[in-house]
Amino acid sequence: MTALFPILLAALLLARPILSNTEKTIFLAPAASVASSDGRVSLLPLQKLPALTPEHNTLRTKLPAIFPNATYPRGAATWFRLDGLEEGKRYEVRVCWAATVRLLHQMTNAEGEETNACCDQQPTNFYLITHTLSDVLSNPELFSSLQSYAPSPSFASAFEPDYLSEKPTILLRIQAQADFYTPPHGPHGELMRSPQPVDADVILDPYILNVLPRSLLGTVIYITGFGIVSWFVARRIARWVEGVASGDRDGKGEKKE
């Protein structure tokens, strides 16, 4: 029994608290697009969009955020391609960003000396919506948003228009809305005029048998294994306690005699 305690202790020590935020959307991959022959496809920057696939499913990036206004009620839009999907299969795409990121800035104290100060990263609301190419072509607002989108050149990837007819491709729009307030003339006033981009991970997670996200498979195995080990440890402890209690009863009986 004592040999199992180091294993349980190591498992507990490996656990680490994580402070983060997550927004996600779940969808079923549609059939391959039949809109690739539409001439308007060439007007869209599809070849420049950052792409996620089930094999390369994580992208660390900076998502621009702005305060909502009449033109952008949900904030700044960032577009992605989700490629290599299987028709009818369930997928989850999520955005993960740190809940407490420290931002350094210079400020002057009462004695006139410049010092480093820091503040927590500003809160942000994210909205994730997936669209088919047909949806974008049939919706003027989506078409205009994607057509005017200028992704970073570092995201440029090989893209063949015929690929749209081979495997389902989904277009993902992430809108980032700054959701905080700080005095405009205070030490963080610049954030009100120009919110900083948010460091985030965009993750495409396929479902196993359309039931369990692939990323949770390791967690399920870990919990199952931990439960089995705990069950055996509990049985050994129960037998040990019974043995101790039985020995105490026998000892008391001998004393009475």
N, C-alpha and C positions, 0 to 999 in steps of 0.2 A: 504493500500500500504506500509506504513512504517513497518508493521510487517514482510514483506518479505525481507527487507534489511538485517537484521541480518543473515537470512539463506544464502543469496548470499555472504555476507561478510565472514561467516564461511567457505563456500565452497572455496572461494579464499584463505583463510588462510591455508586451509588443503593442498593446492598445494605446492609441494617442488621440487626444481630443482634437477635433478639426472644426474651426470656425469658418463657415462658408455659406454662401447662398446658392440656390439652384432654381432655375426655371426650366420647364421642359414641355414638350408636346409629343404626343403619340399618334402615329398614323400607319395606315396600310399602304404598301407600295402599289400604285395603280399599274395598269397595262402600259406597255411601251408607248411613247407618244406618237400620235399620228399627225402632229402639227409641225413636224420638222420640215415639211415641204413648203410651209408658208413663207413667203418672201420676207415677211417682217422679222423672221428669226435672225436674219443677217444684221438687223439694226440693234440687236441686243448684245451686250458685252459678255456673252456666255463663256467664251474662251478665256476671259480674264478673271472669272469668279473663282474664289478659293473653293476647292472641291474636297468633300469627305466621302469615303467609301467604307464598306464594312472591314476592309483590310487596313486602311489608313483612316482610322475613325476619330482621331483627336487632333485638334488644331488650337494652338495657343496664340492668341491675338489680342489686339487692343480694339475695343468696340467704342466708337465715338458716341457721346451722349450730349443731348441738348435739352434745354427746358422746353416744355410743350408750347406750341403757338398755333395760330390759325392754319398755317401751312403744314406743320408737322405736329398734329395733336398727340402723337405717341412717341415723339422724339426722332432722333436720327436713325435712318435705315441702313442696315448692312445686309448684303445678299450673299448667299452661298449656294453651291450645287451639291446635291446628294446623289452620287453616282453609284452604279453597280448594284442596284437594288434588285430583289427578287419579287416578282409580281405576287400579290396576295400576302406577302410576309409582313409581320408587324415590326415596326421600328420605333425607337425613341431617340429624339434629339434634344439635348439639354445644354444650357449655358451655366457654367459654374464660375463664380468669382468670389474672391476673399471677402470676408465680412469685416475684417479689421486690418487694413493696410495703412501703414504709417507714412505720411508725406512730410518731408522735411522742407522748411522754408526759412529764410532769413528775416529776423525782426530786431528792432532796436529796443533795448530795455530802458528803464527810467534813468540810468546813469549815462545813456547815450552809447552804450556798447552793443555791437551786433552779436547776436547769439542765434543758435539753431533752435528752432521750435518745430513741433510736429502736430499733425491733426489726423484724425481718422479719415479714410477715404469716404467721399460723399455717397449717400444712398442713391441707388438707381433702380428704376423699374424696367424690366425687360418683357417684351412681347414677342413670342415666337409663333409664326404662322407658316405652314407649308403650302405651296401652290404647284399645280402642274403647269407645264408650258402652255397648255390650252387655256388655263385660267388667266395667265398673264396676258396672253394675246387677246382675250375677250374682255378684259377689264382695263379701261383707259388709265385709271389711276395706277394700277400695278405696272402696266406697260411703261408709263411715263417714269415711274420711280426706278424701274430696272434700267430703262434706256439711259437715264441721266446719271446712273450710279457709276462712279469712277473708282474701282478697287485699286489697291496698291499693286504696282507692277510686280512686286515680289510674289504675288499670289498667282501670276499667270501660269496656266497649265495647258498641256496639249489637249486639244478638243476637236473632235471630228463631228460635223453636223449629223452624219449618218449614224453616229453612236446613239442618238436619241431614239432611233427606231429599233435598236437592238436590245436595250435594257431600259427598264423604267428609270427616269431621272426626275427628281423633285427639286424645286427651287425653294429655298428657305429664306425668309425675310425676318431679320431680328431688328426690332426697334428698341432703342435705349433712351429712356426718359429720365433726365436728372430730377431727383426728388429730394431736395434739401433747401435749406435757407441759411445764409450767413450774412451779417451786415455788409452792405456793399462797400462801406468805407473802413471795414475792419481789416485785420491781418489776412483774412481769406477772401476778401472782396473780389479778387480776380476770378475766383471760381464761379461767382454769379454771372460774370460776363462771358466766361469761356470755361465750361466744365471740362475737367480732364478726362481723356479716354479711360475706359475701365479695362484693366487686365483680366482676361477671361479665357476659359477653355470651352470650346465648342465640341461636343462629343456626339457621335452617331453610334447608337447602341442597338444592335439587332436583338430580337427576341428569340429564345430557344423554344421551338414548338409553339410560337406565338403566345407563350405563357410567361416565361421568365427572361428578363433582360440578361444578356450574356455577361455583363459586368458583375452581376450578382451571383454568378455560378460559384465563384471562389468563396463568397460569404456563406452560401448555403452549405457547401462542403465543410467549411470551418465550423459552422454552428452544429452541423450533424455530428462531426467528429468530436467536438467538445462535449456534446450531449451524451454520446456513447461513453467517452472516458469518464465523464461525471457520474454516469449511472453505475459503472463498475467501482469507482471510488466510493460512492455512497453505500453500495452493498458491503464493501470491505469495512467501512466505518461502522455500519450498523452491526455487523458481526462482531467487531471489536468491542463495541459498547455492550452488546449482549453478553460477551464473554466476561467483561469486567463486572457487569451487574450480577452475573451468575456466580462469579468468584466471591463477590461480597456477600451474597446470600449464603453460600456454603461456609464462609468464614464465620458469619454470625451464628449459624446453626451449630458449628463445632464448639463455639464459646459457651452456648447455652448448655450443651451436654456436659 
